[in-house]
Amino acid sequence: MPDIQAFRGLRYDLGHVGDLSNVVAPPYDVIPPEMQEELYDKHPANVVRLILNREEPGDDEVANRYTRAAKFLGSWRREGVLFEEADSAIYVYHQVFTDGGVTYTRRGFMARVRLERFGEGKIFPHEETHSGPKADRLKLFSACKANLSQIFGIYPDPDSAAQEILERAIVGQNPVQATDHLGVVHQIWPVSDVEVATKVNQVMGPKPAFIADGHHRYETACNYRDQVASELGGIDPNHPANFVLMMCVSMSDPGMIVLPTHRLFRDVPPMTADELTAKLGDHFACEAAGEGADIAADVWEQVAMEDEQGTIALFTRKDNRWTLARITGQGRERMAEIAAEHSDAWQGLGVSILHRLIVADLLDLAALPSPKYVRAIDEVIEGLQHGDAAGRDNTGQISAGGQFELAALVMPATLEHIQLISEANERMPAKSTYFYPKLLCGLVINPLE
């Protein structure tokens, strides 16, 4: 991993805002319009006004949601709502959450990490990105001159050596904490001991890092650095724009859980389960799995129990039926043929099999619009039973809404997949993973000036 540096973060003064829970927010890209309004109403200094300011009538190139965010940031600093840390620090960050009835604590730390372009060093992406979000975030970077939220980076460290150095440094100290809308408890401790920061940097130096979440913002940070360097005629190696705020978590941490992201497809020609099975041919062994959108949880349980990337559950609206499709030897041969430019690990991913082999090749639907991505099975059922309203889809594009003709329940990529595919300089299809819980915005801000 490149250089890790402590920094003087901006944090909320609890004397001004009271409960930290009132001013934090999830990442901007998982905030729907109704939640945006709720966060606006929750507190006048909620961080949503920075990360996802509302569009207002009369917005133009001079006055808009980016310039408003910058004004809020500036006024909150002047008024003391946000204060700058007295000493440079690395921020230990714990997330306490429950999944499947089990309570976990995911442990990591936030620091400045030196930027490097993908393919030029030890920081690797694992998913494809879209141009729209990068353009949006660059406008926000340029206006606010700050990292308002963290990149989520993971790294191999079987013994969690770097984290343990920091854990020892916070023994006996009380954290600052907030609880999010899902009940996840977020705790942070600033660690300003220079010797501790040096030891962490030494442990982390030889390790690669993989972007788990925040690909768009990482690439935007690189673009912003280049923009600043161009405007100033070059910048010092230690200029803040050469770094990005990153949450670093060991891939061996017990709280590192990867959850699935399922797909709902529209604009698919209506077909029955039997017609689907015929199209899949000898590339998949197909089995009827039941009827009705409401049995999605039972179908998913069977897929999850098999724990095979090549087992995918498909729902056909025309006859309201579920089909379990298990890839065969012929299917793997076909996948190797049509995705020969990719590694074996990439070809074996469930999401790769779904999008490249099933949708693009066997169903001949390569030109489909992006699917709707959903994590919870309840969202799958809701989407299949009631369709979707018109609006912006997961990539920021306008969606016409309407019914979903096809659904797919697919296994998530594993941490091993991420490392293998990333180190091969490949990228997985979008939304191959869902890292739960999301990191919280508003715990600490990294100024870039």
N, C-alpha and C positions, 0 to 999 in steps of 0.2 A: 504494500500500500504506500502511496506517496506520503509526504510529510503530514504529520498531524500536529496541529497547534492549538494551544489554549487561546481564548479570546475573551474580550470584555463584552459580554452579551448584554442585550437590553431585556429587562424583565419588568413585569407588572409590579407596582408598589401596592401591596395588599392594604396599606393604610388608605389608599385612594379608591381601590376597586372592591375591597372586602374579600369575598370568596373567589378564589381563582377560577372555580368552575363556571362562574358567570361570564368570563371574558375569553375563554378558550373556545376552539372550534375544531371540527374534523378538517382534513385537507380539502381544498377548494373543489376538487374534481369529484367529491362524493357528497356535495351539498346541493340538494335539490332546491327549487325556488321556495317551497314552503318552509324548509329548514332555514334558509337564508333569512326569511322574514322573522322566524322565531328567534334567531340569533341576534338580529338587529334589535328586537324588542327586549331581549334578555338583559342587556346592559349597554349604555351609550358608548362604552369603550371596548365592546367585544371585537376581537381580532378579525371577525368576518369583514369589518369595514376596511381592513387592509388587504386580506387575501382574496376577497370576492365582493368588492364594492358594487352596489346596485347601479344599474343603468338608469339614468334619469332623463325626462323629456328635455330636449334642447342640448343634449350632449354634442360636443363637437371636438375638433382636434386640440383645442386649447383647454376646454373644461370637460372632463369626462371622469369615468370611474377610476382611472389610474391616477389622475391628478388629485382627485378627492382623497384617495388612499394616502398619497404622499402628504397632503395637508393634515390628515388625521395623525399620521405618524409624527410629523413635525410638531404639531400642537401638543400631542400627548407627551412628547419628550420635554418640551418647554414647561408644561404644567406639572411635571413630576408624576404623571400617570405611569409612564415608563421611566425607569432609571437605568443608568449604565453601571455595570458591575465595577466595583472599586479595583479589583485585580483580575487579571486574565485567569480564566478557569476552563476546565473540562467539566462537563455536566453529566453526572451519572443519572441515568433515566431508567426507571423500572415501570413496567405496566403489569398490573395485577388483574387477571380476567378469568372467566369461566367458559369452558367449551366442553360440551358433552357431559356436563355434570362434574367436571374436574377443574379445580382451580390451578392456574399457572401463574408464574411470574417471569416475564421476559425481561432480561437485564441487558442494558447496553450503555453507551455513552455518546454524548454529542460533543463534537469538536469541529474546528475548521480543518478541512482536508484539501491539500493542494490539488488543483484541477489539472487534468490531462485529457486530451481527446481520446475517445474510444479507439483502441487499436494501436495506441502509442505508448502504453505503459501497463500498469497493473490494475487499472479500474476497468471493469467489463460490464457491458449491458447484457440483459438477457431477453428483452422483448423489443418488438418493433415499436416505433413511435409515429406520431402524426404531426404534420406541420402546423396545424391550427393552434393547438395548445402552446407550442413553442413561441409562436408570434405573440400570443396573448401574454405569456409570462415575461417575455423580453420587454414589453411595454411597461409591465409592473416593476421589473428590476430597474429599468431606466428611470422611472418616476420616483421610486422609494429608495433606491440605492441601498438595498438590504435584502438578505435572505429572510423571508418572513416565515418559512417553514423548512423542515429538514428533508434532505435526501435520506432514504433508508438503504444503508449499505450492510451487507453481510460478508463475513470473512471466515476462512478455515482456521480454527484454533481449538483443537480437541480438548485441551486442558483449560480453556478459557483463561489463559494466563494474563492477558491484558486486562480483562474485566476484574479478575481477582485482585490485581494491584489496586484498582479503584475501590473495590468493595472494602478492602482493609482500610482505605483512607476515610471512609464515611462511617465506620463503626461508632456507634453512640451519638450520631448526629440525626436530628429530625429533618425529614424532607419537607419541601413545599409540595403540596399535592392538589390535584383536581380530579373530579369524577366526570366522565363524559356522558352523553345521552344514552349510551348502551350499558352504563354501569361499570365501565372499566376505570380503574383507579390508576392515575398517572402520577408518579413521584419523581422529583429531581433533587439532586444535591450538587451544588457547585464545589469543585475541588480545585483550589488555587495553589496547591503545593507544587513548586517548580520541579522538584526532584521526582515527584509522582508522574508529572506530565512527561518528563524526559524518559522515565522507565517505560511508560506506555508507548511512546513513540519508538523506542528501541525494539520492543516486542512486535509492534505492528509493521515496522518498516519493510521486512521481507515478504509480507503476506499480500496476496491479491485481494481485491474487494470486488464484489458483485452487486450491482444496483438491484435491489429487491423492489423498490417502489420510488418513483420520482425521476424516471428516465427523461421526461420532457424538461423538468426543471434543471437536471444536471447538464443536459446539452445547452439549455438556455444560459446557465452560468458560464459555460465556455464561450458562448457567443457574446455575453455581456463583457467578459474579460477582454475579448478581442476588440469590442467596441470601445471600451475605456482606453485600452492601449493605443488604439488608432486616434482617439480624440486628444490624448495627452502626448502623443508622439513617443509612446513607450512608457512602461511602468516598472517600478522596482520589483524584484522577485518576491518581496514580502508585502506588497500592496494587497489589501484585503480582497480585491477583485480577483486575485490569483487563487482564491480559496472558495470553498462552498461549505455550508453548514450540513454536516452529515451525522446521522445516528448510526453508530457502528454496533453490530450484534454478532456474536460468535455463532457460526452455523451449528455448533454443538450445544447451544443454550437450550435447556429443557422447554423454554417458552417459545421456541421457534416452530410455529405451526403453519403449514401451508394448506389452505382450504381450496375447494374447487370453485371455478366460475363456469356456470352453465350457460347455454346458448338458446335464444329464441329467434327463429328465422321468419322473416316475412318475405313476400314476393316469390315464394316457392310454389310451383304448379301443384295443385292439390293431388295427393296420391294416398292410396290405402297402404296398410302395413304389408299386404301381399305384393302390391306394386313396388313398394320400397325394397322388399326382400328380393324381388326379381331383378331390380336394378343393381343391387349389391352383388348378386350372383354368387360365384364360388369364392369370392374374395372375403366373405364373411359367413360364419355359421349363425343363422338367425333363429331366435326363439321368441314365441309370443310371451309377453310379460304382463298382460292384463289390459283392462279397458277403463278409460276415464282419467282425466287430468288429475283428479283428486288422489290417485294412488301413487303419485310421483315419489312420495317419501319411501314407500315400500320398494319401488323399483330402484331408487337410488341406494337403498340399504343393500340390495343384492349386488349392485355394481361395486360399491365400496367394500363389501366383504370379499369379493373376488380380488380386489386390489391389483387389477391388471390394466395397464395403459391401453391395451387393445380391445377392451370391453367398453362399449358405448351404448347407452339407452337412447332410443329415438322414438319420438311421439309424432304420429301422423294425424292431423286434425280431421281429415276427410272421413275417417272411420273411428276417431277417438281412441286409438289403440297405441300401446307401448310395445316396442320390439327391442330385445337385447341382441346386439350385433357383436360377435366376437371375431376378430380378424383371424384369417386362416394363413397357411403357408403361401397360398396363391396371392392373398392380399398383401403380405409382406414383400413378396417378389414384385408385385405391381408398384408398391410404395417405393421400393428401391429403384425402380425404373423411372418413375415420374419425378422423384425427388433426389436424383443421383447427385445433385450439387451439394446435398446436405450429408452430414455424418449419420452413422447408424443411430446414435443417441437421439438426434433430431427426428429421424424417420420413425422412431419407436414411440414418440410422445403421443398421448391420446389426442391432444388438440391438433397436432400435425396430421394424424390419421384422419381426424374428423374433417378438417378444412381442406387438406390437399387431396386425400384419397376419396372420401365419401362425397363431399359437397362439390369440389371442383372437377374431379375426374368421373366418378361413377354416376353422379347425378347431373353432371355437365352444367353446374350452376356457378361457375367461377365469377360471374359478373354480379352476383347478389350483393345488395348493400350490406354493410356491417350488421351483424346480429345485435340483438339486445343482450347484454351480459348481465347475469344475475347470480348472486351467491346463494341466497336462501331458497330452499325448496318451496317455501310458501310463495315466493316471488314467481317461481316457475308456474305454480298452480294458478296464481292470480293472472299472470300474463296469458295463459292458455284459455282460461275461462272468460276473461273480460277484454283481452286485447290490450292495446296501448294507445294512449292519446298522442296526438301530433305534438311535435316539439323537437328539441335537440337530442340527438342520440349520444351514445357513449363517446364518440369521437368529436363531438361538437357540431356535427352536420345536422341539417334540418331533416327530420323524419316525418313521413306522412301519417304515421300511426296506423291503426287498424289491427286485424287479426294476425296471429302467428300461425303459419301452416305447418311448421316443423319445429320441434324442440330436441335438444341433445343434452344429456347428462354425461359429463366426461370427467375422468380423474384429473386431479391437478398434477403438474410437474413436481418432482421431488427436489430437495436441495442438491442431491447428487446430479440430477439432470441439469440444474442451473449451472453448476460448476463445470461439468463436462462440455455442455453446449457453449457456454460463454467463453471458456478457454480455447475452444475451436474457432473463435471469432464468428459465431453464428448467433442469430437472434430467433427466439421462439415466436410463434404467432402471438398477436396481442392477447392480453388477458389469459395467459397460460397459468398464472398463479394468482392467489389472493392471500396476502399475508395479513393475518388477523392477530391482534387488533391494529387499526390504523394509528399512525403517530398523531399526536395532538399538536395543533398550531397554537401559538401564544405562550408556550412555556418559556422560550427564549428566542430572541431575534439576533441575527448576526449582521451588524452594520458593515457596509462595503466601502466606506470612505475612511 
